[in-house]
Amino acid sequence: MSALLDILPVELIQPILCQLDSRRDLTAAALVCRLFNSAATPLIYRNIDTRIKDGRVIAHPSATLLRRPELAQYVWHVKENGTACAALRSDPRIAQEITAALSLCTNLVSATWMDYDQAAEAAFMPFLEVLITLPLKEFTLHTQWDVGDRAWSLLNGITGIRRLSVWSLDWARPRLLDVWAPQLGPTLTQLELGRCSGIPPAILILVFSQLPLLQDLRVNGIPSAAIPSIMACLPKLIALDTEYQQHGNYHLPSTPLPHLQRLTIRTSSVDVLGPEQLWNWICSLIPYEGSLLSFSLGSFAIQGLIAIPLSFVTRLIRRHGQSLTRFRVGIAQVTHEALVYLCRDCPALASLECSVASANVETIAKATEPAKSLCTLQLSVLWTQASAVDTMPKFYYSPRTMYGDYSLQNKAIPFNVEEAKTLMLRPGSKLRMITLGGTAYSGKWVCATPKQDIFSQIEDGLTFEVVKDKYSYSRLE
């Protein structure tokens, strides 16, 4: 075995060790032998941050980097959080050690600063003064309060950034990157702006027009009417994550919109039918056939769950059914008929998440059977009487749902491991993760063991194993 390790190239070992997701496991791998140490050490120091326990800074890697500066060459990503920031403010010595160690990281690719203290500027400035000397490509700045004019004067001079995320909850001072945009334009491809409320659409369009390479955009607080005009400024845009805010009017652009591949919409409403014009507005953002790969909706309705009209689903399928691989609408409700259409008419659909009414598991099984590419199925199920599944929406004062009074009779129907396994092993099926209501199962082929339980199926020395998972309903990222 040792002879084999001696001849195994580091280039092969490192991709294997990359699968270890904890620093403790990587440290253990580094102790195996000299060869493993050479492969694991760069991975141990690739991402550095402050280790925290019970709200206190337990250890910071700066001490190790100062003691062994040769390790700094392996650092690609640095993250500082609010607890470390508090230590910086209380102990200048710690601040000096951290900034001195950071200056050694000459191969740094990305940096993240997260601070929710009102005195953010004092702690951030020493960190920033070092960052501007490094070859930074990605930067994340999340704060409760604005970091101040001095910090922004330095930020506005940074060039070469490919990915930028700026979030601040300081309602008094929105920052729109209007000064920074000319420096960002030649390289920036991903942008996340946490707050744009109150900024005139004309200024927004002016800023985005200076970012022609932008491919991935996430913004909050922009009037929905201005979104098409902003998109028209971004010919390379393929991913958009934005809120639907109904207020405001703006003329439609004459310039063609980019071909979006991933669209995420977040919205809230007092009515389960969703905000007025929401569905037409979404369709206006994706006018080209066969371009959209992923559609996600994060929704909230005060009176109940938002119901997605069947007409919207069929329109989406007609235009993008052949390309759509992901349909994630959380707990928003679709009709059983819409579920059938999605599974039947979207041959590439790999992930499906929604809420639906169903009389039993067999009804869901029949609806999803045509979806041969489906790998993940996550349904929040409203169990109803059989006659209620295909009825038109009826609304009552409490609760208001698209299935009316049947929601009051909703009783969970057991979904067991045998049923999950049957769904996963249907001919041609790729389904490996299923969630119905509060019950989730995952399945995979594993090597057969001498003792198999009654739910195992052996084939060519392999057995298909289905495991019940601890279920937590997913949220949009």
C-alpha positions in Angstrom: 0.0 0.0 0.0 2.8 2.4 0.9 4.5 1.7 -2.4 1.3 2.6 -4.3 1.0 5.9 -2.4 4.6 6.7 -3.3 3.9 6.6 -7.0 0.4 8.1 -7.0 0.6 11.7 -8.3 -0.5 14.5 -6.1 -2.7 15.7 -9.0 -4.8 12.6 -8.5 -5.0 12.7 -4.8 -6.1 16.3 -4.4 -9.4 16.0 -6.4 -10.3 13.0 -4.2 -9.5 14.9 -1.0 -11.6 17.8 -2.3 -14.7 15.7 -1.5 -13.9 16.0 2.2 -16.1 18.8 3.6 -14.6 19.4 7.0 -11.2 20.9 8.0 -10.9 18.1 10.6 -11.0 15.4 7.9 -8.5 17.2 5.7 -6.2 17.6 8.7 -6.5 13.9 9.4 -5.7 13.2 5.7 -2.6 15.4 5.9 -1.2 13.2 8.7 -1.4 10.0 6.6 1.9 10.4 4.8 4.2 13.0 3.1 2.3 12.7 -0.2 -1.1 13.2 1.4 0.3 16.1 3.4 1.4 17.8 0.1 -2.1 17.3 -1.4 -4.2 18.2 1.7 -2.3 21.2 3.0 -3.4 23.6 0.2 -7.0 22.5 0.7 -6.8 23.1 4.5 -5.9 26.7 3.9 -7.9 27.4 0.8 -10.8 28.9 2.8 -10.0 30.7 6.0 -12.4 32.3 8.5 -12.8 32.9 12.2 -13.7 29.9 14.3 -16.5 30.8 16.8 -18.1 29.1 19.8 -20.7 30.6 22.1 -20.4 33.9 20.3 -16.7 34.2 21.1 -13.7 34.2 18.7 -12.0 30.9 19.5 -9.2 31.0 16.9 -8.2 33.0 13.9 -5.9 31.6 11.3 -3.8 34.8 11.2 -1.6 33.5 14.0 -0.7 30.4 11.9 -0.1 32.3 8.8 2.2 34.8 10.5 4.1 31.9 12.1 4.3 30.0 8.8 4.0 32.6 6.0 4.6 29.9 3.3 1.0 28.7 3.9 -0.5 32.0 2.8 0.1 31.2 -0.8 -2.7 28.6 -0.6 -5.3 31.0 0.7 -8.0 31.7 -2.0 -11.0 32.8 0.1 -11.2 34.9 3.3 -14.4 35.5 5.3 -14.7 37.8 8.4 -17.9 37.9 10.4 -19.5 40.1 13.0 -17.9 38.4 16.0 -14.4 38.8 14.6 -15.3 42.4 13.8 -16.2 43.0 17.5 -12.8 41.6 18.4 -11.1 43.9 16.0 -12.8 46.9 17.6 -11.9 45.9 21.1 -8.3 44.8 20.6 -6.1 46.7 18.1 -3.5 44.0 18.4 -5.8 41.4 16.8 -6.6 43.8 14.0 -2.9 44.2 13.3 -2.4 40.5 13.2 -5.3 39.8 10.9 -4.4 42.5 8.4 -0.7 41.5 8.5 -1.7 37.9 7.7 -4.1 39.0 5.0 -1.3 41.0 3.3 0.6 37.7 2.8 -2.3 36.1 0.9 -1.0 37.2 -2.6 -3.2 34.6 -4.4 -6.4 35.7 -2.8 -9.4 35.3 -5.1 -12.4 36.3 -2.9 -13.2 38.1 0.3 -16.3 38.4 2.4 -17.0 41.0 5.1 -20.1 40.6 7.2 -20.7 43.1 10.1 -24.0 44.2 11.7 -22.6 46.7 14.1 -23.3 50.4 13.8 -19.5 51.1 14.0 -18.8 49.0 10.9 -16.4 51.6 9.3 -13.8 51.5 12.0 -13.3 47.7 11.7 -13.6 47.6 8.0 -11.1 50.2 7.0 -7.9 48.3 8.0 -9.3 45.2 6.2 -10.1 47.1 3.1 -6.8 48.9 2.9 -5.1 45.5 2.5 -7.7 44.1 0.1 -7.1 46.9 -2.4 -3.5 45.7 -2.8 -4.5 42.1 -3.6 -5.7 40.5 -6.9 -9.3 40.2 -5.7 -11.8 38.8 -8.2 -14.9 38.3 -5.9 -16.1 40.5 -3.1 -19.1 40.3 -0.7 -20.0 43.1 1.6 -23.0 42.5 3.9 -23.6 45.1 6.7 -26.3 46.5 8.9 -25.0 50.0 8.5 -23.3 51.8 5.7 -19.5 51.5 5.8 -19.0 55.2 5.2 -17.6 57.6 2.6 -14.0 56.8 3.2 -14.5 53.1 2.6 -16.5 53.8 -0.6 -13.9 56.0 -2.0 -11.5 53.1 -1.8 -14.0 50.6 -3.1 -14.8 52.8 -6.1 -11.2 52.4 -7.2 -11.0 48.6 -7.2 -10.8 47.0 -10.6 -10.8 43.4 -11.9 -13.9 42.2 -9.9 -15.9 39.4 -11.5 -18.5 38.8 -8.8 -19.8 41.4 -6.4 -22.5 41.2 -3.6 -23.4 44.4 -1.7 -26.1 44.3 1.0 -26.8 47.0 3.5 -29.9 47.5 5.7 -29.1 51.2 6.3 -32.2 52.7 4.8 -30.8 56.1 5.0 -27.9 55.6 2.6 -28.5 53.4 -0.5 -25.4 52.8 -2.6 -25.9 52.1 -6.2 -22.3 51.7 -7.5 -22.8 54.7 -9.8 -19.2 55.8 -9.2 -17.8 52.2 -9.2 -19.6 51.0 -12.3 -17.0 52.3 -14.9 -14.2 50.3 -13.1 -16.5 47.2 -12.8 -17.7 47.2 -16.4 -14.8 45.5 -18.1 -14.9 42.4 -15.8 -18.1 42.1 -13.7 -20.2 39.1 -14.6 -22.2 38.5 -11.4 -23.9 41.2 -9.3 -26.1 41.1 -6.2 -27.6 44.4 -4.8 -29.5 44.0 -1.6 -31.4 47.3 -1.7 -32.3 49.7 -4.5 -35.6 51.1 -3.1 -36.3 54.7 -3.9 -33.7 55.1 -6.7 -35.1 56.5 -9.9 -35.3 54.0 -12.8 -33.3 56.3 -15.0 -30.3 56.2 -12.7 -30.6 52.4 -12.4 -30.6 52.1 -16.1 -27.6 54.4 -16.4 -25.6 52.3 -13.9 -26.5 48.9 -15.5 -25.7 50.2 -19.0 -22.1 50.4 -17.9 -22.0 46.7 -17.0 -22.3 45.0 -20.5 -20.6 41.7 -19.4 -23.1 41.0 -16.6 -24.5 37.5 -16.8 -26.0 36.9 -13.4 -28.1 39.7 -11.6 -29.9 39.6 -8.2 -31.6 42.8 -7.2 -34.2 43.9 -4.6 -36.4 47.0 -4.5 -36.5 47.9 -8.2 -39.9 48.7 -9.6 -41.0 45.8 -11.8 -41.9 48.1 -14.7 -38.2 49.1 -14.9 -36.9 45.5 -15.0 -37.3 45.0 -18.8 -35.4 48.2 -19.5 -32.6 47.2 -17.2 -32.5 43.8 -18.9 -32.2 45.4 -22.3 -29.0 47.1 -21.2 -27.5 43.7 -20.4 -27.1 41.6 -23.6 -25.2 38.8 -21.9 -27.6 38.3 -19.0 -28.7 34.7 -18.5 -29.8 34.6 -14.8 -32.1 37.1 -13.1 -33.3 37.0 -9.5 -35.7 39.9 -8.6 -38.7 41.0 -6.6 -42.1 41.8 -8.1 -43.1 45.3 -7.0 -46.2 46.4 -8.8 -45.9 50.1 -8.2 -44.4 52.4 -10.9 -44.7 52.7 -14.6 -41.9 52.8 -17.2 -41.9 52.5 -21.0 -41.0 49.2 -22.6 -37.6 49.0 -24.2 -37.1 49.0 -28.0 -33.9 47.0 -27.6 -34.4 43.1 -27.6 -34.2 41.5 -24.2 -31.5 38.9 -23.4 -32.2 35.2 -23.5 -32.7 34.3 -19.9 -31.8 30.8 -18.8 -32.6 31.1 -15.1 -35.4 33.2 -13.6 -36.2 33.6 -10.0 -39.1 35.8 -8.8 -39.9 36.8 -5.3 -43.3 38.2 -4.4 -45.9 38.7 -1.7 -49.6 39.4 -1.9 -52.7 39.9 0.1 -54.6 37.6 -2.3 -54.0 34.0 -3.2 -54.3 34.7 -6.9 -51.0 36.7 -6.6 -50.3 40.3 -7.5 -52.2 41.7 -10.4 -50.4 41.3 -13.7 -47.6 39.2 -12.1 -48.0 36.3 -14.5 -48.1 38.4 -17.6 -45.1 40.3 -16.4 -43.1 37.1 -15.8 -43.9 35.9 -19.3 -42.8 39.3 -20.8 -39.3 38.7 -19.3 -38.8 35.3 -21.2 -40.2 36.0 -24.7 -38.0 33.6 -26.6 -38.9 30.0 -27.2 -36.6 27.3 -25.7 -34.3 29.6 -23.7 -35.4 29.1 -20.1 -33.8 26.2 -18.1 -34.9 27.1 -14.6 -38.0 28.9 -13.1 -38.2 29.6 -9.4 -40.9 31.4 -7.4 -40.7 32.5 -3.8 -44.1 33.6 -2.7 -46.2 34.6 0.3 -49.9 35.5 0.5 -51.4 36.9 3.6 -54.7 35.1 3.0 -53.2 31.7 2.2 -51.0 30.1 -0.4 -50.5 31.7 -3.8 -52.2 29.8 -6.6 -50.4 29.6 -9.9 -53.0 29.9 -12.8 -53.1 26.9 -15.1 -53.0 29.4 -18.0 -49.5 30.6 -16.9 -48.2 27.0 -16.6 -49.4 26.1 -20.1 -48.0 29.3 -21.5 -44.7 28.6 -19.9 -44.7 25.0 -21.2 -45.6 26.1 -24.8 -42.7 28.5 -24.9 -40.0 26.7 -22.8 -41.3 23.1 -22.3 -38.5 21.6 -24.4 -35.7 23.4 -22.5 -37.1 23.6 -18.9 -35.1 21.4 -16.4 -36.2 23.0 -13.1 -39.6 24.2 -11.9 -39.4 25.3 -8.2 -42.3 27.3 -6.9 -42.0 26.3 -3.2 -45.4 26.0 -1.6 -47.3 27.9 -4.3 -50.2 25.8 -5.5 -50.6 24.3 -9.0 -53.6 22.3 -10.2 -53.3 18.5 -10.7 -53.8 19.2 -14.4 -50.7 21.6 -14.4 -48.7 18.9 -12.7 -49.6 16.4 -15.4 -48.6 18.9 -18.1 -45.3 19.7 -16.5 -44.4 16.0 -16.3 -45.7 15.1 -19.7 -44.6 18.1 -21.8 -41.2 19.0 -20.3 -39.0 16.1 -21.3 -35.8 17.6 -19.7 -37.4 18.4 -16.4 -35.1 17.2 -13.6 -36.4 19.0 -10.5 -40.0 19.8 -9.6 -41.2 21.5 -6.4 -44.7 22.8 -5.8 -47.9 22.4 -3.8 -50.7 20.3 -5.2 -54.0 18.7 -4.2 -54.2 14.9 -4.6 -56.6 12.2 -3.5 -53.8 9.6 -3.0 -50.2 8.6 -3.8 -51.4 6.6 -6.8 -52.7 9.8 -8.4 -49.3 11.5 -8.0 -47.5 8.5 -9.3 -49.6 8.4 -12.5 -49.2 12.2 -13.0 -45.4 12.0 -12.7 -44.7 8.8 -14.6 -44.0 10.4 -18.0 -41.2 12.6 -16.4 -38.3 10.2 -17.3 -35.7 12.9 -16.6 -37.0 13.8 -13.1 -34.4 13.3 -10.4 -36.0 15.3 -7.5 -39.7 15.6 -6.7 -40.8 17.8 -3.8 -44.5 18.2 -3.3 -46.4 19.9 -0.5 -49.6 17.8 -0.8 -53.1 18.9 0.2 -54.8 15.5 0.5 -58.4 15.9 -0.8 -61.4 13.9 -1.8 -61.0 12.5 -5.3 -63.7 14.8 -6.7 -61.8 17.9 -5.5 -58.6 17.4 -7.4 -59.7 18.9 -10.7 -62.3 21.3 -9.5 -62.0 25.0 -10.2 -60.7 27.2 -7.4 -63.2 28.2 -4.7 -62.3 30.7 -2.0 -63.6 30.8 1.5 -62.8 33.2 4.3 -60.6 30.8 6.3 -58.3 29.5 5.0 -58.3 30.8 1.5 -56.8 28.2 -0.9 -57.4 27.2 -4.4 -59.1 24.0 -3.2 -61.7 25.8 -1.1 -63.5 23.9 1.7 -61.5 20.7 1.1 -58.6 22.3 2.8 -60.5 22.0 6.1 -60.6 18.2 5.6 -56.9 17.8 4.8 -55.6 14.7 6.5 -52.2 13.4 5.7 -52.0 10.1 3.8 -49.1 7.9 4.8 -46.3 7.7 2.3 -44.0 4.7 3.0 -40.7 3.5 1.9 -42.2 0.8 -0.4 -44.2 3.4 -2.3 -41.1 5.6 -2.6 -39.1 2.7 -3.9 -41.8 1.8 -6.5 -41.7 5.4 -7.8 -37.9 5.4 -8.1 -37.6 2.0 -9.8 -40.2 2.6 -12.5 -38.9 1.7 -16.0 -36.7 4.5 -17.3 -37.0 6.5 -14.1 -34.1 8.7 -12.8 -36.0 9.7 -9.7 -33.9 9.5 -6.6 -35.3 12.1 -4.1 -39.0 12.3 -3.2 -40.8 14.4 -0.7 -44.5 14.2 -0.3 -45.9 16.4 2.5 -43.6 16.0 5.5 -42.1 12.7 4.4 -38.9 12.5 2.4 -36.9 9.6 0.9 -33.7 9.3 -1.0 -32.6 6.2 -3.0 -29.3 4.9 -4.5 -27.7 1.8 -5.7 -25.2 0.3 -3.2 -23.1 -2.9 -3.0 -25.2 -5.7 -1.7 -24.5 -7.1 1.8 -25.3 -10.7 3.1 -28.3 -9.5 5.1 -30.8 -7.4 3.2 -34.1 -6.0 4.5 -37.4 -6.6 2.8 -37.2 -3.3 1.0 -33.9 -4.1 -0.9 -33.8 -5.2 -4.5 -30.6 -7.0 -5.6 -29.4 -6.7 -9.2 -25.9 -7.6 -10.5 -24.4 -7.5 -7.0 -26.1 -4.2 -6.2 -29.1 -3.4 -4.0 -31.3 -0.3 -4.3 -31.4 1.4 -0.9 -34.1 3.8 0.1 -33.6 5.9 3.2 -36.1 8.1 5.0 -34.6 11.6 5.4 -35.1 14.3 8.0 -37.2 16.7 6.1 -36.9 20.5 6.1 -38.8 22.4 3.5 -36.4 24.1 1.1 -36.3 27.9 0.6 -35.0 29.8 -2.4 -31.3 30.6 -2.0 
